[in-house]
Amino acid sequence: MKWWKLLGLAGIAGVASTGVLIARAQRTRHAYTPEEIRSRLHARAAQAQAHGGLPDLGQADLPGA
């Protein structure tokens, strides 16, 4: 195997490992607890409803009710 092939393989391995490290760091930064996610979703839904973005669904409006 020629030296340039080894250099190319090493470069590909380096790019792949860098991508893995970046993805892992990003997942760590964005790791929210279920309570945080729930509170954010409730806040966004309340904000959308205040702006008229969501209809107020009652039990009678739900399918199968």
N, CA, C and O atoms as CSV, one atom per row, in Angstrom:
chain,resi,resn,atom,element,x,y,z
A,1,MET,N,N,0.861,-1.178,0.000
A,1,MET,CA,C,0.000,0.000,0.000
A,1,MET,C,C,0.904,1.236,0.000
A,1,MET,O,O,1.896,1.301,0.725
A,2,LYS,N,N,0.549,2.171,-0.797
A,2,LYS,CA,C,1.382,3.363,-0.906
A,2,LYS,C,C,1.114,4.310,0.254
A,2,LYS,O,O,0.061,4.264,0.891
A,3,TRP,N,N,2.083,5.161,0.508
A,3,TRP,CA,C,1.995,6.071,1.653
A,3,TRP,C,C,0.837,7.039,1.517
A,3,TRP,O,O,0.256,7.427,2.532
A,4,TRP,N,N,0.474,7.448,0.309
A,4,TRP,CA,C,-0.619,8.412,0.133
A,4,TRP,C,C,-1.966,7.784,0.441
A,4,TRP,O,O,-2.901,8.480,0.837
A,5,LYS,N,N,-2.074,6.447,0.257
A,5,LYS,CA,C,-3.310,5.765,0.634
A,5,LYS,C,C,-3.457,5.746,2.153
A,5,LYS,O,O,-4.542,5.973,2.688
A,6,LEU,N,N,-2.358,5.473,2.833
A,6,LEU,CA,C,-2.388,5.490,4.299
A,6,LEU,C,C,-2.714,6.878,4.826
A,6,LEU,O,O,-3.468,7.026,5.787
A,7,LEU,N,N,-2.147,7.881,4.198
A,7,LEU,CA,C,-2.425,9.254,4.606
A,7,LEU,C,C,-3.902,9.599,4.378
A,7,LEU,O,O,-4.516,10.269,5.209
A,8,GLY,N,N,-4.464,9.152,3.277
A,8,GLY,CA,C,-5.879,9.386,3.000
A,8,GLY,C,C,-6.781,8.675,3.994
A,8,GLY,O,O,-7.766,9.248,4.459
A,9,LEU,N,N,-6.453,7.433,4.324
A,9,LEU,CA,C,-7.233,6.691,5.314
A,9,LEU,C,C,-7.144,7.340,6.690
A,9,LEU,O,O,-8.136,7.401,7.417
A,10,ALA,N,N,-5.969,7.819,7.045
A,10,ALA,CA,C,-5.810,8.502,8.330
A,10,ALA,C,C,-6.627,9.791,8.353
A,10,ALA,O,O,-7.213,10.134,9.380
A,11,GLY,N,N,-6.669,10.496,7.246
A,11,GLY,CA,C,-7.470,11.720,7.169
A,11,GLY,C,C,-8.951,11.438,7.307
A,11,GLY,O,O,-9.662,12.162,8.004
A,12,ILE,N,N,-9.423,10.385,6.643
A,12,ILE,CA,C,-10.838,10.011,6.750
A,12,ILE,C,C,-11.176,9.618,8.180
A,12,ILE,O,O,-12.219,10.012,8.703
A,13,ALA,N,N,-10.304,8.846,8.815
A,13,ALA,CA,C,-10.540,8.443,10.206
A,13,ALA,C,C,-10.554,9.661,11.123
A,13,ALA,O,O,-11.349,9.719,12.061
A,14,GLY,N,N,-9.691,10.624,10.865
A,14,GLY,CA,C,-9.659,11.837,11.679
A,14,GLY,C,C,-10.923,12.661,11.536
A,14,GLY,O,O,-11.439,13.182,12.525
A,15,VAL,N,N,-11.427,12.785,10.326
A,15,VAL,CA,C,-12.664,13.538,10.098
A,15,VAL,C,C,-13.835,12.842,10.779
A,15,VAL,O,O,-14.672,13.496,11.402
A,16,ALA,N,N,-13.896,11.519,10.661
A,16,ALA,CA,C,-14.997,10.770,11.278
A,16,ALA,C,C,-14.959,10.887,12.794
A,16,ALA,O,O,-15.997,11.085,13.424
A,17,SER,N,N,-13.779,10.767,13.385
A,17,SER,CA,C,-13.694,10.853,14.846
A,17,SER,C,C,-14.003,12.262,15.337
A,17,SER,O,O,-14.581,12.424,16.412
A,18,THR,N,N,-13.632,13.273,14.576
A,18,THR,CA,C,-13.970,14.646,14.951
A,18,THR,C,C,-15.479,14.851,14.921
A,18,THR,O,O,-16.033,15.501,15.807
A,19,GLY,N,N,-16.145,14.305,13.916
A,19,GLY,CA,C,-17.600,14.401,13.843
A,19,GLY,C,C,-18.275,13.729,15.015
A,19,GLY,O,O,-19.258,14.246,15.547
A,20,VAL,N,N,-17.760,12.579,15.428
A,20,VAL,CA,C,-18.322,11.868,16.583
A,20,VAL,C,C,-18.157,12.701,17.841
A,20,VAL,O,O,-19.093,12.805,18.634
A,21,LEU,N,N,-17.004,13.291,18.040
A,21,LEU,CA,C,-16.768,14.103,19.236
A,21,LEU,C,C,-17.660,15.339,19.261
A,21,LEU,O,O,-18.168,15.713,20.318
A,22,ILE,N,N,-17.853,15.966,18.125
A,22,ILE,CA,C,-18.719,17.149,18.063
A,22,ILE,C,C,-20.162,16.766,18.362
A,22,ILE,O,O,-20.847,17.468,19.106
A,23,ALA,N,N,-20.632,15.662,17.790
A,23,ALA,CA,C,-22.010,15.219,18.030
A,23,ALA,C,C,-22.217,14.871,19.500
A,23,ALA,O,O,-23.259,15.194,20.069
A,24,ARG,N,N,-21.247,14.222,20.114
A,24,ARG,CA,C,-21.364,13.858,21.528
A,24,ARG,C,C,-21.413,15.099,22.408
A,24,ARG,O,O,-22.199,15.153,23.354
A,25,ALA,N,N,-20.591,16.089,22.111
A,25,ALA,CA,C,-20.585,17.322,22.899
A,25,ALA,C,C,-21.904,18.070,22.738
A,25,ALA,O,O,-22.410,18.654,23.696
A,26,GLN,N,N,-22.456,18.053,21.539
A,26,GLN,CA,C,-23.720,18.749,21.305
A,26,GLN,C,C,-24.860,18.058,22.044
A,26,GLN,O,O,-25.725,18.733,22.602
A,27,ARG,N,N,-24.881,16.726,22.060
A,27,ARG,CA,C,-25.915,16.005,22.802
A,27,ARG,C,C,-25.811,16.308,24.286
A,27,ARG,O,O,-26.832,16.421,24.964
A,28,THR,N,N,-24.600,16.441,24.800
A,28,THR,CA,C,-24.413,16.748,26.213
A,28,THR,C,C,-24.952,18.129,26.543
A,28,THR,O,O,-25.574,18.319,27.588
A,29,ARG,N,N,-24.721,19.095,25.662
A,29,ARG,CA,C,-25.216,20.446,25.908
A,29,ARG,C,C,-26.731,20.510,25.863
A,29,ARG,O,O,-27.337,21.296,26.590
A,30,HIS,N,N,-27.350,19.701,25.025
A,30,HIS,CA,C,-28.791,19.766,24.832
A,30,HIS,C,C,-29.543,18.683,25.596
A,30,HIS,O,O,-30.683,18.370,25.254
A,31,ALA,N,N,-28.936,18.116,26.606
A,31,ALA,CA,C,-29.606,17.078,27.383
A,31,ALA,C,C,-30.513,17.741,28.419
A,31,ALA,O,O,-30.038,18.297,29.409
A,32,TYR,N,N,-31.819,17.674,28.179
A,32,TYR,CA,C,-32.794,18.259,29.085
A,32,TYR,C,C,-33.487,17.145,29.852
A,32,TYR,O,O,-33.620,16.026,29.356
A,33,THR,N,N,-33.922,17.456,31.055
A,33,THR,CA,C,-34.701,16.497,31.823
A,33,THR,C,C,-36.128,16.494,31.280
A,33,THR,O,O,-36.550,17.463,30.649
A,34,PRO,N,N,-36.870,15.420,31.518
A,34,PRO,CA,C,-38.263,15.400,31.055
A,34,PRO,C,C,-39.095,16.548,31.622
A,34,PRO,O,O,-39.992,17.054,30.948
A,35,GLU,N,N,-38.805,16.959,32.848
A,35,GLU,CA,C,-39.546,18.074,33.446
A,35,GLU,C,C,-39.265,19.380,32.711
A,35,GLU,O,O,-40.171,20.188,32.507
A,36,GLU,N,N,-38.000,19.588,32.311
A,36,GLU,CA,C,-37.658,20.801,31.564
A,36,GLU,C,C,-38.355,20.822,30.203
A,36,GLU,O,O,-38.860,21.859,29.773
A,37,ILE,N,N,-38.376,19.687,29.541
A,37,ILE,CA,C,-39.041,19.607,28.242
A,37,ILE,C,C,-40.527,19.875,28.395
A,37,ILE,O,O,-41.108,20.627,27.612
A,38,ARG,N,N,-41.148,19.262,29.403
A,38,ARG,CA,C,-42.581,19.436,29.636
A,38,ARG,C,C,-42.912,20.892,29.928
A,38,ARG,O,O,-43.878,21.432,29.390
A,39,SER,N,N,-42.108,21.535,30.783
A,39,SER,CA,C,-42.387,22.932,31.124
A,39,SER,C,C,-42.199,23.842,29.910
A,39,SER,O,O,-42.959,24.794,29.732
A,40,ARG,N,N,-41.201,23.565,29.076
A,40,ARG,CA,C,-41.001,24.360,27.863
A,40,ARG,C,C,-42.169,24.194,26.895
A,40,ARG,O,O,-42.634,25.166,26.299
A,41,LEU,N,N,-42.641,22.949,26.743
A,41,LEU,CA,C,-43.765,22.715,25.842
A,41,LEU,C,C,-45.035,23.389,26.345
A,41,LEU,O,O,-45.794,23.956,25.559
A,42,HIS,N,N,-45.269,23.329,27.657
A,42,HIS,CA,C,-46.449,23.991,28.217
A,42,HIS,C,C,-46.366,25.501,28.023
A,42,HIS,O,O,-47.367,26.144,27.705
A,43,ALA,N,N,-45.181,26.064,28.213
A,43,ALA,CA,C,-45.011,27.508,28.036
A,43,ALA,C,C,-45.235,27.906,26.577
A,43,ALA,O,O,-45.877,28.919,26.300
A,44,ARG,N,N,-44.706,27.110,25.648
A,44,ARG,CA,C,-44.899,27.419,24.229
A,44,ARG,C,C,-46.357,27.279,23.822
A,44,ARG,O,O,-46.865,28.082,23.039
A,45,ALA,N,N,-47.034,26.260,24.349
A,45,ALA,CA,C,-48.450,26.077,24.021
A,45,ALA,C,C,-49.281,27.229,24.570
A,45,ALA,O,O,-50.188,27.713,23.894
A,46,ALA,N,N,-48.979,27.673,25.791
A,46,ALA,CA,C,-49.711,28.797,26.376
A,46,ALA,C,C,-49.473,30.069,25.570
A,46,ALA,O,O,-50.395,30.855,25.353
A,47,GLN,N,N,-48.248,30.266,25.132
A,47,GLN,CA,C,-47.928,31.448,24.330
A,47,GLN,C,C,-48.649,31.394,22.979
A,47,GLN,O,O,-49.172,32.407,22.515
A,48,ALA,N,N,-48.678,30.232,22.358
A,48,ALA,CA,C,-49.362,30.101,21.069
A,48,ALA,C,C,-50.863,30.295,21.228
A,48,ALA,O,O,-51.504,30.908,20.375
A,49,GLN,N,N,-51.423,29.780,22.307
A,49,GLN,CA,C,-52.855,29.925,22.540
A,49,GLN,C,C,-53.204,31.388,22.818
A,49,GLN,O,O,-54.264,31.861,22.408
A,50,ALA,N,N,-52.324,32.099,23.506
A,50,ALA,CA,C,-52.559,33.514,23.786
A,50,ALA,C,C,-52.554,34.339,22.495
A,50,ALA,O,O,-53.235,35.360,22.397
A,51,HIS,N,N,-51.783,33.884,21.513
A,51,HIS,CA,C,-51.721,34.586,20.230
A,51,HIS,C,C,-52.727,34.038,19.231
A,51,HIS,O,O,-52.717,34.442,18.069
A,52,GLY,N,N,-53.584,33.141,19.650
A,52,GLY,CA,C,-54.604,32.597,18.764
A,52,GLY,C,C,-54.109,31.485,17.866
A,52,GLY,O,O,-54.766,31.151,16.880
A,53,GLY,N,N,-52.971,30.907,18.183
A,53,GLY,CA,C,-52.404,29.863,17.333
A,53,GLY,C,C,-52.978,28.487,17.569
A,53,GLY,O,O,-52.960,27.659,16.659
A,54,LEU,N,N,-53.484,28.211,18.753
A,54,LEU,CA,C,-54.036,26.901,19.068
A,54,LEU,C,C,-55.505,27.026,19.428
A,54,LEU,O,O,-55.878,27.926,20.181
A,55,PRO,N,N,-56.338,26.152,18.914
A,55,PRO,CA,C,-57.736,26.165,19.347
A,55,PRO,C,C,-57.847,25.558,20.735
A,55,PRO,O,O,-57.031,24.720,21.122
A,56,ASP,N,N,-58.841,25.975,21.471
A,56,ASP,CA,C,-59.074,25.433,22.801
A,56,ASP,C,C,-59.929,24.181,22.641
A,56,ASP,O,O,-61.136,24.275,22.416
A,57,LEU,N,N,-59.310,23.011,22.757
A,57,LEU,CA,C,-60.011,21.753,22.554
A,57,LEU,C,C,-60.616,21.271,23.861
A,57,LEU,O,O,-59.939,21.201,24.886
A,58,GLY,N,N,-61.876,20.947,23.812
A,58,GLY,CA,C,-62.544,20.354,24.960
A,58,GLY,C,C,-62.650,18.857,24.763
A,58,GLY,O,O,-62.203,18.335,23.741
A,59,GLN,N,N,-63.229,18.163,25.717
A,59,GLN,CA,C,-63.384,16.722,25.617
A,59,GLN,C,C,-64.265,16.344,24.436
A,59,GLN,O,O,-64.010,15.326,23.793
A,60,ALA,N,N,-65.292,17.126,24.129
A,60,ALA,CA,C,-66.205,16.793,23.044
A,60,ALA,C,C,-65.520,16.891,21.682
A,60,ALA,O,O,-65.965,16.258,20.725
A,61,ASP,N,N,-64.453,17.671,21.581
A,61,ASP,CA,C,-63.767,17.850,20.309
A,61,ASP,C,C,-62.756,16.746,20.019
A,61,ASP,O,O,-62.249,16.649,18.901
A,62,LEU,N,N,-62.461,15.917,21.014
A,62,LEU,CA,C,-61.468,14.876,20.834
A,62,LEU,C,C,-62.073,13.684,20.105
A,62,LEU,O,O,-63.235,13.348,20.331
A,63,PRO,N,N,-61.304,13.042,19.237
A,63,PRO,CA,C,-61.817,11.868,18.533
A,63,PRO,C,C,-62.101,10.734,19.518
A,63,PRO,O,O,-61.320,10.499,20.439
A,64,GLY,N,N,-63.189,10.053,19.326
A,64,GLY,CA,C,-63.536,8.931,20.181
A,64,GLY,C,C,-64.212,9.326,21.472
A,64,GLY,O,O,-64.519,8.456,22.287
A,65,ALA,N,N,-64.456,10.607,21.688
A,65,ALA,CA,C,-65.086,11.049,22.939
A,65,ALA,C,C,-66.584,11.121,22.790
A,65,ALA,O,O,-67.283,11.474,23.740
